[in-house]
C-alpha cells in the first residue's frame, strides 16, 4: 500500500517550549553547535489504491483541517513514500 507522509510544524511566530527544552538539553548531553530546535508532528497515512493528484489534494485538505491546527501550525510537506524502500535503512 502506498504511504503518504505529512509533516506539520508550529508557525514561526508560535513559541515552541518542547523545542526549547530539547535545545537546552543537547549541549548538556554533549551535542554542540545546534542553534535552535523546533518540534513538529509526522503523520503516516497508508492509502488504498493509486496516489493521484486528486488523492493528494484530498490529503492536503485533511492535513490542513484535521491533522494540523491552522491557527498555530503549518503543513510543511506532504510526500509520497516509496513502498519499495520499506527494508531500507
PyMOL Python script that loads the backbone (N, CA, C, O; Angstrom):
from pymol import cmd

cmd.read_pdbstr("""\
ATOM      1  N   UNK A   1       0.836  -1.180   0.000  1.00  0.00           N
ATOM      2  CA  UNK A   1       0.000   0.000   0.000  1.00  0.00           C
ATOM      3  C   UNK A   1       0.883   1.246   0.000  1.00  0.00           C
ATOM      4  O   UNK A   1       1.853   1.314   0.756  1.00  0.00           O
ATOM      5  N   UNK A   2       0.566   2.213  -0.822  1.00  0.00           N
ATOM      6  CA  UNK A   2       1.348   3.450  -0.816  1.00  0.00           C
ATOM      7  C   UNK A   2       1.174   4.195   0.509  1.00  0.00           C
ATOM      8  O   UNK A   2       0.121   4.132   1.142  1.00  0.00           O
ATOM      9  N   UNK A   3       2.221   4.895   0.906  1.00  0.00           N
ATOM     10  CA  UNK A   3       2.190   5.662   2.148  1.00  0.00           C
ATOM     11  C   UNK A   3       2.462   7.125   1.831  1.00  0.00           C
ATOM     12  O   UNK A   3       3.350   7.451   1.043  1.00  0.00           O
ATOM     13  N   UNK A   4       1.680   8.001   2.460  1.00  0.00           N
ATOM     14  CA  UNK A   4       1.879   9.437   2.342  1.00  0.00           C
ATOM     15  C   UNK A   4       2.293   9.945   3.715  1.00  0.00           C
ATOM     16  O   UNK A   4       1.674   9.608   4.724  1.00  0.00           O
ATOM     17  N   UNK A   5       3.350  10.762   3.746  1.00  0.00           N
ATOM     18  CA  UNK A   5       3.859  11.308   4.994  1.00  0.00           C
ATOM     19  C   UNK A   5       3.563  12.803   5.023  1.00  0.00           C
ATOM     20  O   UNK A   5       3.897  13.532   4.089  1.00  0.00           O
ATOM     21  N   UNK A   6       2.929  13.251   6.112  1.00  0.00           N
ATOM     22  CA  UNK A   6       2.581  14.656   6.294  1.00  0.00           C
ATOM     23  C   UNK A   6       3.397  15.199   7.468  1.00  0.00           C
ATOM     24  O   UNK A   6       3.399  14.623   8.556  1.00  0.00           O
ATOM     25  N   UNK A   7       4.094  16.323   7.228  1.00  0.00           N
ATOM     26  CA  UNK A   7       4.868  16.976   8.276  1.00  0.00           C
ATOM     27  C   UNK A   7       4.177  18.280   8.650  1.00  0.00           C
ATOM     28  O   UNK A   7       3.852  19.096   7.788  1.00  0.00           O
ATOM     29  N   UNK A   8       3.957  18.462   9.956  1.00  0.00           N
ATOM     30  CA  UNK A   8       3.299  19.654  10.482  1.00  0.00           C
ATOM     31  C   UNK A   8       4.249  20.304  11.486  1.00  0.00           C
ATOM     32  O   UNK A   8       4.813  19.620  12.341  1.00  0.00           O
ATOM     33  N   UNK A   9       4.426  21.615  11.385  1.00  0.00           N
ATOM     34  CA  UNK A   9       5.304  22.350  12.293  1.00  0.00           C
ATOM     35  C   UNK A   9       4.567  23.556  12.868  1.00  0.00           C
ATOM     36  O   UNK A   9       3.655  24.092  12.238  1.00  0.00           O
ATOM     37  N   UNK A  10       4.969  23.981  14.076  1.00  0.00           N
ATOM     38  CA  UNK A  10       4.388  25.214  14.606  1.00  0.00           C
ATOM     39  C   UNK A  10       4.740  26.378  13.684  1.00  0.00           C
ATOM     40  O   UNK A  10       5.816  26.403  13.086  1.00  0.00           O
ATOM     41  N   UNK A  11       3.835  27.330  13.576  1.00  0.00           N
ATOM     42  CA  UNK A  11       4.132  28.535  12.797  1.00  0.00           C
ATOM     43  C   UNK A  11       5.335  29.232  13.422  1.00  0.00           C
ATOM     44  O   UNK A  11       5.531  29.143  14.635  1.00  0.00           O
ATOM     45  N   UNK A  12       6.148  29.926  12.621  1.00  0.00           N
ATOM     46  CA  UNK A  12       7.373  30.546  13.145  1.00  0.00           C
ATOM     47  C   UNK A  12       7.144  31.497  14.321  1.00  0.00           C
ATOM     48  O   UNK A  12       8.002  31.613  15.196  1.00  0.00           O
ATOM     49  N   UNK A  13       6.013  32.166  14.348  1.00  0.00           N
ATOM     50  CA  UNK A  13       5.757  33.139  15.415  1.00  0.00           C
ATOM     51  C   UNK A  13       5.232  32.505  16.705  1.00  0.00           C
ATOM     52  O   UNK A  13       5.065  33.200  17.707  1.00  0.00           O
ATOM     53  N   UNK A  14       4.970  31.203  16.691  1.00  0.00           N
ATOM     54  CA  UNK A  14       4.440  30.499  17.860  1.00  0.00           C
ATOM     55  C   UNK A  14       5.598  29.981  18.710  1.00  0.00           C
ATOM     56  O   UNK A  14       6.544  29.394  18.184  1.00  0.00           O
ATOM     57  N   UNK A  15       5.526  30.197  20.010  1.00  0.00           N
ATOM     58  CA  UNK A  15       6.535  29.677  20.917  1.00  0.00           C
ATOM     59  C   UNK A  15       6.513  28.152  20.879  1.00  0.00           C
ATOM     60  O   UNK A  15       5.454  27.544  20.725  1.00  0.00           O
ATOM     61  N   UNK A  16       7.684  27.538  21.020  1.00  0.00           N
ATOM     62  CA  UNK A  16       7.812  26.085  20.968  1.00  0.00           C
ATOM     63  C   UNK A  16       8.553  25.618  22.222  1.00  0.00           C
ATOM     64  O   UNK A  16       9.764  25.401  22.172  1.00  0.00           O
ATOM     65  N   UNK A  17       7.841  25.459  23.357  1.00  0.00           N
ATOM     66  CA  UNK A  17       8.521  25.082  24.592  1.00  0.00           C
ATOM     67  C   UNK A  17       9.208  23.721  24.530  1.00  0.00           C
ATOM     68  O   UNK A  17      10.251  23.534  25.157  1.00  0.00           O
ATOM     69  N   UNK A  18       8.650  22.774  23.795  1.00  0.00           N
ATOM     70  CA  UNK A  18       9.301  21.466  23.672  1.00  0.00           C
ATOM     71  C   UNK A  18      10.610  21.597  22.898  1.00  0.00           C
ATOM     72  O   UNK A  18      11.617  20.996  23.273  1.00  0.00           O
ATOM     73  N   UNK A  19      10.598  22.366  21.840  1.00  0.00           N
ATOM     74  CA  UNK A  19      11.815  22.591  21.075  1.00  0.00           C
ATOM     75  C   UNK A  19      12.874  23.293  21.911  1.00  0.00           C
ATOM     76  O   UNK A  19      14.054  22.951  21.835  1.00  0.00           O
ATOM     77  N   UNK A  20      12.458  24.276  22.708  1.00  0.00           N
ATOM     78  CA  UNK A  20      13.405  24.988  23.581  1.00  0.00           C
ATOM     79  C   UNK A  20      14.001  24.047  24.622  1.00  0.00           C
ATOM     80  O   UNK A  20      15.193  24.132  24.919  1.00  0.00           O
ATOM     81  N   UNK A  21      13.189  23.151  25.178  1.00  0.00           N
ATOM     82  CA  UNK A  21      13.690  22.197  26.172  1.00  0.00           C
ATOM     83  C   UNK A  21      14.714  21.250  25.549  1.00  0.00           C
ATOM     84  O   UNK A  21      15.739  20.949  26.160  1.00  0.00           O
ATOM     85  N   UNK A  22      14.435  20.784  24.338  1.00  0.00           N
ATOM     86  CA  UNK A  22      15.383  19.905  23.650  1.00  0.00           C
ATOM     87  C   UNK A  22      16.664  20.670  23.336  1.00  0.00           C
ATOM     88  O   UNK A  22      17.762  20.145  23.522  1.00  0.00           O
ATOM     89  N   UNK A  23      16.529  21.903  22.860  1.00  0.00           N
ATOM     90  CA  UNK A  23      17.703  22.720  22.536  1.00  0.00           C
ATOM     91  C   UNK A  23      18.572  22.953  23.772  1.00  0.00           C
ATOM     92  O   UNK A  23      19.799  22.975  23.670  1.00  0.00           O
ATOM     93  N   UNK A  24      17.952  23.125  24.923  1.00  0.00           N
ATOM     94  CA  UNK A  24      18.714  23.333  26.162  1.00  0.00           C
ATOM     95  C   UNK A  24      19.393  22.050  26.624  1.00  0.00           C
ATOM     96  O   UNK A  24      20.475  22.101  27.210  1.00  0.00           O
ATOM     97  N   UNK A  25      18.773  20.902  26.367  1.00  0.00           N
ATOM     98  CA  UNK A  25      19.334  19.625  26.817  1.00  0.00           C
ATOM     99  C   UNK A  25      20.489  19.140  25.945  1.00  0.00           C
ATOM    100  O   UNK A  25      21.385  18.457  26.440  1.00  0.00           O
ATOM    101  N   UNK A  26      20.483  19.476  24.670  1.00  0.00           N
ATOM    102  CA  UNK A  26      21.504  18.958  23.753  1.00  0.00           C
ATOM    103  C   UNK A  26      22.934  19.269  24.197  1.00  0.00           C
ATOM    104  O   UNK A  26      23.754  18.351  24.219  1.00  0.00           O
ATOM    105  N   UNK A  27      23.284  20.521  24.554  1.00  0.00           N
ATOM    106  CA  UNK A  27      24.658  20.785  24.987  1.00  0.00           C
ATOM    107  C   UNK A  27      25.027  20.042  26.273  1.00  0.00           C
ATOM    108  O   UNK A  27      26.172  19.625  26.444  1.00  0.00           O
ATOM    109  N   UNK A  28      24.061  19.879  27.172  1.00  0.00           N
ATOM    110  CA  UNK A  28      24.329  19.137  28.406  1.00  0.00           C
ATOM    111  C   UNK A  28      24.663  17.679  28.118  1.00  0.00           C
ATOM    112  O   UNK A  28      25.357  17.029  28.900  1.00  0.00           O
ATOM    113  N   UNK A  29      24.170  17.171  27.000  1.00  0.00           N
ATOM    114  CA  UNK A  29      24.430  15.786  26.615  1.00  0.00           C
ATOM    115  C   UNK A  29      25.618  15.664  25.671  1.00  0.00           C
ATOM    116  O   UNK A  29      25.911  14.576  25.175  1.00  0.00           O
ATOM    117  N   UNK A  30      26.297  16.770  25.426  1.00  0.00           N
ATOM    118  CA  UNK A  30      27.498  16.738  24.607  1.00  0.00           C
ATOM    119  C   UNK A  30      27.292  17.032  23.136  1.00  0.00           C
ATOM    120  O   UNK A  30      28.226  16.882  22.348  1.00  0.00           O
ATOM    121  N   UNK A  31      26.108  17.442  22.745  1.00  0.00           N
ATOM    122  CA  UNK A  31      25.833  17.778  21.342  1.00  0.00           C
ATOM    123  C   UNK A  31      25.942  19.283  21.178  1.00  0.00           C
ATOM    124  O   UNK A  31      25.038  20.024  21.565  1.00  0.00           O
ATOM    125  N   UNK A  32      27.044  19.732  20.605  1.00  0.00           N
ATOM    126  CA  UNK A  32      27.328  21.165  20.470  1.00  0.00           C
ATOM    127  C   UNK A  32      27.012  21.664  19.066  1.00  0.00           C
ATOM    128  O   UNK A  32      26.902  20.877  18.126  1.00  0.00           O
ATOM    129  N   UNK A  33      26.869  22.968  18.936  1.00  0.00           N
ATOM    130  CA  UNK A  33      26.734  23.605  17.633  1.00  0.00           C
ATOM    131  C   UNK A  33      25.328  23.648  17.077  1.00  0.00           C
ATOM    132  O   UNK A  33      25.145  23.982  15.906  1.00  0.00           O
ATOM    133  N   UNK A  34      24.329  23.322  17.879  1.00  0.00           N
ATOM    134  CA  UNK A  34      22.938  23.367  17.410  1.00  0.00           C
ATOM    135  C   UNK A  34      22.336  24.677  17.899  1.00  0.00           C
ATOM    136  O   UNK A  34      22.227  24.897  19.105  1.00  0.00           O
ATOM    137  N   UNK A  35      21.946  25.544  16.977  1.00  0.00           N
ATOM    138  CA  UNK A  35      21.475  26.884  17.317  1.00  0.00           C
ATOM    139  C   UNK A  35      20.046  26.893  17.857  1.00  0.00           C
ATOM    140  O   UNK A  35      19.742  27.647  18.782  1.00  0.00           O
ATOM    141  N   UNK A  36      19.171  26.071  17.295  1.00  0.00           N
ATOM    142  CA  UNK A  36      17.786  26.057  17.768  1.00  0.00           C
ATOM    143  C   UNK A  36      17.117  24.750  17.347  1.00  0.00           C
ATOM    144  O   UNK A  36      17.601  24.040  16.466  1.00  0.00           O
ATOM    145  N   UNK A  37      16.001  24.456  17.993  1.00  0.00           N
ATOM    146  CA  UNK A  37      15.231  23.243  17.697  1.00  0.00           C
ATOM    147  C   UNK A  37      13.756  23.630  17.650  1.00  0.00           C
ATOM    148  O   UNK A  37      13.277  24.373  18.507  1.00  0.00           O
ATOM    149  N   UNK A  38      13.047  23.130  16.659  1.00  0.00           N
ATOM    150  CA  UNK A  38      11.589  23.258  16.596  1.00  0.00           C
ATOM    151  C   UNK A  38      11.056  21.831  16.500  1.00  0.00           C
ATOM    152  O   UNK A  38      11.558  21.026  15.716  1.00  0.00           O
ATOM    153  N   UNK A  39      10.051  21.526  17.289  1.00  0.00           N
ATOM    154  CA  UNK A  39       9.478  20.186  17.283  1.00  0.00           C
ATOM    155  C   UNK A  39       8.139  20.209  16.573  1.00  0.00           C
ATOM    156  O   UNK A  39       7.309  21.084  16.822  1.00  0.00           O
ATOM    157  N   UNK A  40       7.931  19.241  15.686  1.00  0.00           N
ATOM    158  CA  UNK A  40       6.681  19.157  14.947  1.00  0.00           C
ATOM    159  C   UNK A  40       6.067  17.773  15.042  1.00  0.00           C
ATOM    160  O   UNK A  40       6.375  16.991  15.942  1.00  0.00           O
ATOM    161  N   UNK A  41       5.188  17.491  14.089  1.00  0.00           N
ATOM    162  CA  UNK A  41       4.486  16.210  14.060  1.00  0.00           C
ATOM    163  C   UNK A  41       4.667  15.579  12.687  1.00  0.00           C
ATOM    164  O   UNK A  41       4.791  16.274  11.679  1.00  0.00           O
ATOM    165  N   UNK A  42       4.679  14.251  12.667  1.00  0.00           N
ATOM    166  CA  UNK A  42       4.749  13.480  11.422  1.00  0.00           C
ATOM    167  C   UNK A  42       3.584  12.497  11.432  1.00  0.00           C
ATOM    168  O   UNK A  42       3.381  11.766  12.401  1.00  0.00           O
ATOM    169  N   UNK A  43       2.831  12.490  10.353  1.00  0.00           N
ATOM    170  CA  UNK A  43       1.724  11.548  10.176  1.00  0.00           C
ATOM    171  C   UNK A  43       2.046  10.648   8.995  1.00  0.00           C
ATOM    172  O   UNK A  43       2.481  11.132   7.950  1.00  0.00           O
ATOM    173  N   UNK A  44       1.838   9.343   9.147  1.00  0.00           N
ATOM    174  CA  UNK A  44       1.999   8.389   8.055  1.00  0.00           C
ATOM    175  C   UNK A  44       0.619   7.836   7.716  1.00  0.00           C
ATOM    176  O   UNK A  44      -0.042   7.228   8.558  1.00  0.00           O
ATOM    177  N   UNK A  45       0.195   8.054   6.483  1.00  0.00           N
ATOM    178  CA  UNK A  45      -1.125   7.629   6.037  1.00  0.00           C
ATOM    179  C   UNK A  45      -0.967   6.577   4.952  1.00  0.00           C
ATOM    180  O   UNK A  45      -0.388   6.854   3.901  1.00  0.00           O
ATOM    181  N   UNK A  46      -1.474   5.374   5.191  1.00  0.00           N
ATOM    182  CA  UNK A  46      -1.473   4.351   4.150  1.00  0.00           C
ATOM    183  C   UNK A  46      -2.731   4.533   3.314  1.00  0.00           C
ATOM    184  O   UNK A  46      -3.837   4.641   3.844  1.00  0.00           O
ATOM    185  N   UNK A  47      -2.546   4.564   2.012  1.00  0.00           N
ATOM    186  CA  UNK A  47      -3.625   4.902   1.090  1.00  0.00           C
ATOM    187  C   UNK A  47      -3.997   3.675   0.267  1.00  0.00           C
ATOM    188  O   UNK A  47      -3.126   2.980  -0.257  1.00  0.00           O
ATOM    189  N   UNK A  48      -5.283   3.418   0.159  1.00  0.00           N
ATOM    190  CA  UNK A  48      -5.759   2.338  -0.692  1.00  0.00           C
ATOM    191  C   UNK A  48      -5.768   2.822  -2.132  1.00  0.00           C
ATOM    192  O   UNK A  48      -6.222   3.929  -2.422  1.00  0.00           O
ATOM    193  N   UNK A  49      -5.268   1.994  -3.023  1.00  0.00           N
ATOM    194  CA  UNK A  49      -5.284   2.350  -4.436  1.00  0.00           C
ATOM    195  C   UNK A  49      -4.126   3.253  -4.823  1.00  0.00           C
ATOM    196  O   UNK A  49      -3.164   3.426  -4.074  1.00  0.00           O
ATOM    197  N   UNK A  50      -4.246   3.822  -6.015  1.00  0.00           N
ATOM    198  CA  UNK A  50      -3.197   4.651  -6.597  1.00  0.00           C
ATOM    199  C   UNK A  50      -3.238   6.067  -6.039  1.00  0.00           C
ATOM    200  O   UNK A  50      -4.306   6.590  -5.722  1.00  0.00           O
ATOM    201  N   UNK A  51      -2.068   6.677  -5.922  1.00  0.00           N
ATOM    202  CA  UNK A  51      -1.982   8.067  -5.464  1.00  0.00           C
ATOM    203  C   UNK A  51      -2.060   8.968  -6.692  1.00  0.00           C
ATOM    204  O   UNK A  51      -1.137   9.017  -7.504  1.00  0.00           O
ATOM    205  N   UNK A  52      -3.160   9.669  -6.808  1.00  0.00           N
ATOM    206  CA  UNK A  52      -3.370  10.580  -7.928  1.00  0.00           C
ATOM    207  C   UNK A  52      -3.320  12.015  -7.410  1.00  0.00           C
ATOM    208  O   UNK A  52      -3.238  12.246  -6.203  1.00  0.00           O
ATOM    209  N   UNK A  53      -3.370  12.966  -8.326  1.00  0.00           N
ATOM    210  CA  UNK A  53      -3.411  14.375  -7.923  1.00  0.00           C
ATOM    211  C   UNK A  53      -4.643  14.665  -7.069  1.00  0.00           C
ATOM    212  O   UNK A  53      -4.584  15.471  -6.140  1.00  0.00           O
ATOM    213  N   UNK A  54      -5.759  14.008  -7.385  1.00  0.00           N
ATOM    214  CA  UNK A  54      -6.981  14.209  -6.621  1.00  0.00           C
ATOM    215  C   UNK A  54      -6.833  13.668  -5.197  1.00  0.00           C
ATOM    216  O   UNK A  54      -7.284  14.295  -4.238  1.00  0.00           O
ATOM    217  N   UNK A  55      -6.200  12.503  -5.069  1.00  0.00           N
ATOM    218  CA  UNK A  55      -5.963  11.915  -3.746  1.00  0.00           C
ATOM    219  C   UNK A  55      -5.056  12.834  -2.933  1.00  0.00           C
ATOM    220  O   UNK A  55      -5.320  13.089  -1.758  1.00  0.00           O
ATOM    221  N   UNK A  56      -3.987  13.333  -3.556  1.00  0.00           N
ATOM    222  CA  UNK A  56      -3.085  14.244  -2.840  1.00  0.00           C
ATOM    223  C   UNK A  56      -3.787  15.524  -2.427  1.00  0.00           C
ATOM    224  O   UNK A  56      -3.547  16.032  -1.331  1.00  0.00           O
ATOM    225  N   UNK A  57      -4.650  16.055  -3.282  1.00  0.00           N
ATOM    226  CA  UNK A  57      -5.405  17.266  -2.931  1.00  0.00           C
ATOM    227  C   UNK A  57      -6.322  16.996  -1.746  1.00  0.00           C
ATOM    228  O   UNK A  57      -6.448  17.832  -0.851  1.00  0.00           O
ATOM    229  N   UNK A  58      -6.959  15.835  -1.738  1.00  0.00           N
ATOM    230  CA  UNK A  58      -7.835  15.466  -0.619  1.00  0.00           C
ATOM    231  C   UNK A  58      -7.028  15.307   0.675  1.00  0.00           C
ATOM    232  O   UNK A  58      -7.464  15.738   1.742  1.00  0.00           O
ATOM    233  N   UNK A  59      -5.849  14.685   0.568  1.00  0.00           N
ATOM    234  CA  UNK A  59      -4.997  14.522   1.756  1.00  0.00           C
ATOM    235  C   UNK A  59      -4.494  15.863   2.264  1.00  0.00           C
ATOM    236  O   UNK A  59      -4.393  16.062   3.475  1.00  0.00           O
ATOM    237  N   UNK A  60      -4.174  16.793   1.355  1.00  0.00           N
ATOM    238  CA  UNK A  60      -3.750  18.130   1.784  1.00  0.00           C
ATOM    239  C   UNK A  60      -4.882  18.809   2.544  1.00  0.00           C
ATOM    240  O   UNK A  60      -4.643  19.440   3.574  1.00  0.00           O
ATOM    241  N   UNK A  61      -6.110  18.688   2.050  1.00  0.00           N
ATOM    242  CA  UNK A  61      -7.259  19.279   2.736  1.00  0.00           C
ATOM    243  C   UNK A  61      -7.426  18.666   4.135  1.00  0.00           C
ATOM    244  O   UNK A  61      -7.677  19.379   5.106  1.00  0.00           O
ATOM    245  N   UNK A  62      -7.282  17.330   4.224  1.00  0.00           N
ATOM    246  CA  UNK A  62      -7.371  16.664   5.526  1.00  0.00           C
ATOM    247  C   UNK A  62      -6.266  17.148   6.451  1.00  0.00           C
ATOM    248  O   UNK A  62      -6.504  17.379   7.637  1.00  0.00           O
ATOM    249  N   UNK A  63      -5.059  17.305   5.917  1.00  0.00           N
ATOM    250  CA  UNK A  63      -3.931  17.754   6.722  1.00  0.00           C
ATOM    251  C   UNK A  63      -4.157  19.171   7.243  1.00  0.00           C
ATOM    252  O   UNK A  63      -3.827  19.477   8.389  1.00  0.00           O
ATOM    253  N   UNK A  64      -4.712  20.021   6.409  1.00  0.00           N
ATOM    254  CA  UNK A  64      -4.911  21.421   6.795  1.00  0.00           C
ATOM    255  C   UNK A  64      -6.098  21.618   7.724  1.00  0.00           C
ATOM    256  O   UNK A  64      -6.161  22.622   8.434  1.00  0.00           O
ATOM    257  N   UNK A  65      -7.052  20.671   7.735  1.00  0.00           N
ATOM    258  CA  UNK A  65      -8.239  20.849   8.571  1.00  0.00           C
ATOM    259  C   UNK A  65      -8.293  19.935   9.791  1.00  0.00           C
ATOM    260  O   UNK A  65      -8.914  20.284  10.795  1.00  0.00           O
ATOM    261  N   UNK A  66      -7.644  18.760   9.717  1.00  0.00           N
ATOM    262  CA  UNK A  66      -7.756  17.799  10.802  1.00  0.00           C
ATOM    263  C   UNK A  66      -6.414  17.471  11.458  1.00  0.00           C
ATOM    264  O   UNK A  66      -6.318  17.416  12.684  1.00  0.00           O
ATOM    265  N   UNK A  67      -5.384  17.253  10.648  1.00  0.00           N
ATOM    266  CA  UNK A  67      -4.096  16.840  11.197  1.00  0.00           C
ATOM    267  C   UNK A  67      -3.324  18.002  11.811  1.00  0.00           C
ATOM    268  O   UNK A  67      -2.443  17.783  12.643  1.00  0.00           O
ATOM    269  N   UNK A  68      -3.632  19.203  11.423  1.00  0.00           N
ATOM    270  CA  UNK A  68      -2.959  20.372  11.977  1.00  0.00           C
ATOM    271  C   UNK A  68      -3.990  21.330  12.560  1.00  0.00           C
ATOM    272  O   UNK A  68      -5.175  21.286  12.227  1.00  0.00           O
ATOM    273  N   UNK A  69      -3.505  22.188  13.434  1.00  0.00           N
ATOM    274  CA  UNK A  69      -4.329  23.283  13.943  1.00  0.00           C
ATOM    275  C   UNK A  69      -3.925  24.513  13.138  1.00  0.00           C
ATOM    276  O   UNK A  69      -2.867  25.085  13.398  1.00  0.00           O
ATOM    277  N   UNK A  70      -4.737  24.938  12.165  1.00  0.00           N
ATOM    278  CA  UNK A  70      -4.322  26.000  11.254  1.00  0.00           C
ATOM    279  C   UNK A  70      -4.057  27.347  11.932  1.00  0.00           C
ATOM    280  O   UNK A  70      -3.452  28.228  11.321  1.00  0.00           O
ATOM    281  N   UNK A  71      -4.490  27.520  13.158  1.00  0.00           N
ATOM    282  CA  UNK A  71      -4.228  28.765  13.878  1.00  0.00           C
ATOM    283  C   UNK A  71      -2.763  28.849  14.294  1.00  0.00           C
ATOM    284  O   UNK A  71      -2.166  29.925  14.254  1.00  0.00           O
ATOM    285  N   UNK A  72      -2.180  27.714  14.695  1.00  0.00           N
ATOM    286  CA  UNK A  72      -0.815  27.739  15.230  1.00  0.00           C
ATOM    287  C   UNK A  72       0.176  26.857  14.483  1.00  0.00           C
ATOM    288  O   UNK A  72       1.363  26.859  14.808  1.00  0.00           O
ATOM    289  N   UNK A  73      -0.291  26.094  13.475  1.00  0.00           N
ATOM    290  CA  UNK A  73       0.587  25.158  12.778  1.00  0.00           C
ATOM    291  C   UNK A  73       0.468  25.305  11.263  1.00  0.00           C
ATOM    292  O   UNK A  73      -0.559  25.732  10.737  1.00  0.00           O
ATOM    293  N   UNK A  74       1.555  24.936  10.579  1.00  0.00           N
ATOM    294  CA  UNK A  74       1.580  24.885   9.120  1.00  0.00           C
ATOM    295  C   UNK A  74       1.837  23.452   8.671  1.00  0.00           C
ATOM    296  O   UNK A  74       2.620  22.734   9.291  1.00  0.00           O
ATOM    297  N   UNK A  75       1.181  23.040   7.599  1.00  0.00           N
ATOM    298  CA  UNK A  75       1.531  21.783   6.936  1.00  0.00           C
ATOM    299  C   UNK A  75       2.722  22.127   6.052  1.00  0.00           C
ATOM    300  O   UNK A  75       2.581  22.865   5.077  1.00  0.00           O
ATOM    301  N   UNK A  76       3.896  21.594   6.388  1.00  0.00           N
ATOM    302  CA  UNK A  76       5.103  21.987   5.656  1.00  0.00           C
ATOM    303  C   UNK A  76       5.420  21.063   4.492  1.00  0.00           C
ATOM    304  O   UNK A  76       6.073  21.487   3.538  1.00  0.00           O
ATOM    305  N   UNK A  77       4.977  19.813   4.542  1.00  0.00           N
ATOM    306  CA  UNK A  77       5.194  18.939   3.392  1.00  0.00           C
ATOM    307  C   UNK A  77       4.253  17.751   3.416  1.00  0.00           C
ATOM    308  O   UNK A  77       3.815  17.284   4.468  1.00  0.00           O
ATOM    309  N   UNK A  78       3.964  17.286   2.220  1.00  0.00           N
ATOM    310  CA  UNK A  78       3.215  16.048   2.013  1.00  0.00           C
ATOM    311  C   UNK A  78       3.997  15.276   0.967  1.00  0.00           C
ATOM    312  O   UNK A  78       4.140  15.725  -0.170  1.00  0.00           O
ATOM    313  N   UNK A  79       4.506  14.102   1.358  1.00  0.00           N
ATOM    314  CA  UNK A  79       5.376  13.327   0.480  1.00  0.00           C
ATOM    315  C   UNK A  79       4.820  11.927   0.295  1.00  0.00           C
ATOM    316  O   UNK A  79       4.270  11.339   1.226  1.00  0.00           O
ATOM    317  N   UNK A  80       4.965  11.400  -0.900  1.00  0.00           N
ATOM    318  CA  UNK A  80       4.629  10.010  -1.167  1.00  0.00           C
ATOM    319  C   UNK A  80       5.895   9.204  -0.918  1.00  0.00           C
ATOM    320  O   UNK A  80       6.931   9.449  -1.537  1.00  0.00           O
ATOM    321  N   UNK A  81       5.801   8.235   0.000  1.00  0.00           N
ATOM    322  CA  UNK A  81       6.947   7.410   0.345  1.00  0.00           C
ATOM    323  C   UNK A  81       7.026   6.233  -0.609  1.00  0.00           C
ATOM    324  O   UNK A  81       6.005   5.658  -0.986  1.00  0.00           O
ATOM    325  N   UNK A  82       8.244   5.878  -0.999  1.00  0.00           N
ATOM    326  CA  UNK A  82       8.470   4.761  -1.904  1.00  0.00           C
ATOM    327  C   UNK A  82       8.172   3.447  -1.188  1.00  0.00           C
ATOM    328  O   UNK A  82       8.886   3.098  -0.248  1.00  0.00           O
ATOM    329  N   UNK A  83       7.132   2.702  -1.603  1.00  0.00           N
ATOM    330  CA  UNK A  83       6.788   1.459  -0.910  1.00  0.00           C
ATOM    331  C   UNK A  83       7.882   0.398  -1.011  1.00  0.00           C
ATOM    332  O   UNK A  83       7.940  -0.505  -0.176  1.00  0.00           O
ATOM    333  N   UNK A  84       8.746   0.492  -2.017  1.00  0.00           N
ATOM    334  CA  UNK A  84       9.803  -0.500  -2.165  1.00  0.00           C
ATOM    335  C   UNK A  84      10.968  -0.242  -1.212  1.00  0.00           C
ATOM    336  O   UNK A  84      11.877  -1.066  -1.111  1.00  0.00           O
ATOM    337  N   UNK A  85      10.950   0.901  -0.510  1.00  0.00           N
ATOM    338  CA  UNK A  85      12.052   1.256   0.398  1.00  0.00           C
ATOM    339  C   UNK A  85      11.790   0.832   1.827  1.00  0.00           C
ATOM    340  O   UNK A  85      12.494   1.283   2.730  1.00  0.00           O
ATOM    341  N   UNK A  86      10.791  -0.027   2.070  1.00  0.00           N
ATOM    342  CA  UNK A  86      10.436  -0.428   3.431  1.00  0.00           C
ATOM    343  C   UNK A  86      11.612  -1.019   4.204  1.00  0.00           C
ATOM    344  O   UNK A  86      11.795  -0.697   5.378  1.00  0.00           O
ATOM    345  N   UNK A  87      12.400  -1.865   3.579  1.00  0.00           N
ATOM    346  CA  UNK A  87      13.505  -2.517   4.273  1.00  0.00           C
ATOM    347  C   UNK A  87      14.776  -1.695   4.293  1.00  0.00           C
ATOM    348  O   UNK A  87      15.758  -2.100   4.914  1.00  0.00           O
ATOM    349  N   UNK A  88      14.783  -0.554   3.630  1.00  0.00           N
ATOM    350  CA  UNK A  88      15.995   0.270   3.561  1.00  0.00           C
ATOM    351  C   UNK A  88      16.227   0.978   4.878  1.00  0.00           C
ATOM    352  O   UNK A  88      15.277   1.304   5.591  1.00  0.00           O
ATOM    353  N   UNK A  89      17.489   1.218   5.203  1.00  0.00           N
ATOM    354  CA  UNK A  89      17.827   1.897   6.457  1.00  0.00           C
ATOM    355  C   UNK A  89      17.834   3.385   6.269  1.00  0.00           C
ATOM    356  O   UNK A  89      18.098   4.125   7.217  1.00  0.00           O
TER     357      UNK A  89
END
""", "prot")
cmd.dss("prot")
cmd.show_as("cartoon", "prot")
cmd.util.cbc("prot")
cmd.orient("prot")
